[in-house]
Amino acid sequence: MPRVSRRGRATRAAKAPPPPTGTREAPVQFAHESEVEFARILDFYGITWIYEPRSFPLRWDGERIVEAFTPDFFLPDLNLYVELTTMRQRLATEKNRKMRLVRELYPEIQIRLLNKKDYLRLLAKYGYGPPEAAKLPDIERVLITASQIERRVGELGAQISRDYTGEAPMLVGVLKGVLCFMADLLRHISLPVSIDFLAISSYEGDSSGPLSILKDLDLNIEQRHVLLVEDIVDTGMTLNRVLEYLWSQQPASLKVCCLLDKRARRLVDVPLDYIGFEVPDEFVVGYGLDYQQRYRNLPFVAILKEELLV
Ligand code: IMP
């Protein structure tokens, strides 16, 4: 069988089809249980995947392909091909040989050979939370990953810095859900900001009475440019009443920055000047948001299982 020269290989590599894009098609017949588990974890994190996306020719006999390699997965979001492997040495050696060839012939692609420990570590590195998160029993799936939050909060901070150029705005947060968002946003604002917090009791059906304040502002906001920072705006009732309260103290200006906008549930039309993400009508937890005081410490925003809420 003739050996293929580097030049020949390079030419063939140039003819290879472009990487696949788009969403996966269901149902998929997986060859191994490890693939089912990997796909489940990807689904949990909302990462798009394509199973056995394409074959890479590795050896030719003239024009005929005599050996090819088909990676198990392609992850378009990470632009990464993944081949899963178990710890069995014989299989690993063979796969390593093929991976070496693929890398040589197709240097433009990213491909990784991963065992379970590796892929949990890899996903965590890309901001898809600590691996243990995939085992949280009350969580349906991750809605917004840690890296998506990080990117968006950076954008919001930059925009706020531009909009308030030359000012020293005061950021006011409503405890406790705003904790993570406030701490991160603050560090992306390149202005001399000050911060303060309000704690209020949650309304129970009655939204007409005065706002019940558990912890008032420490600072005077009169004639200050105030930016109210909120974790999530749902019906809008809380925000509406907090805004009324803040306006009564005569700030120079008052704007709102919220991380999550659950617009579908809005009952009161409240003005939102900066919005992190629009979210569907689901109960979400993580990144400061709680369900019965739990899950505030998750580094991502996740949807809670519906059966817990009925
Ligand atoms: P609103 O008055 O209905 O807009 O509710 C706003 C407050 O309800 C937020 O500041 C949160 O404390 C809480 N909240 C609303 N939706 C969620 C959610 O999906 N997860 C956690 N808390 C929520």
Residues whose N, C-alpha, C, O or C-beta is under 5 A from the ligand:
A	BS01	IMP	G177 I232 V233 D234 T235 G236 M237 T238 L239 E282 F283 V284 V285 L289 D290
